Amino acid sequence: MPNRPSRHQMAVMIWLAVFPTLVVLQLLLGGLLQDTPMVLRTLVLATIAVPIVVYGLLPLLQSLRARLF
């Protein structure tokens, strides 16, 4: 059974997954969402970003971490 990541490692992995995802989504959807209220814009971005991070990027980063450590 692989070692579980420490809180610090998990925080770094989450940041490495969330930040680029949000940047890419802002670049792709920023123009479409520029006139929407901030709360609605944040809701749309979070609704798209969370599944990408949770089901796509975090498992990939955890797998990479398991190979390195």
Secondary structure, 3 states (H helix, E strand, C coil): CCCCCCHHHHHHHHHHHHHHHHHHHHHHHHHHHCCCCHHHHHHHHHHHHHHHHHHHHHHHHHHHHHHHC
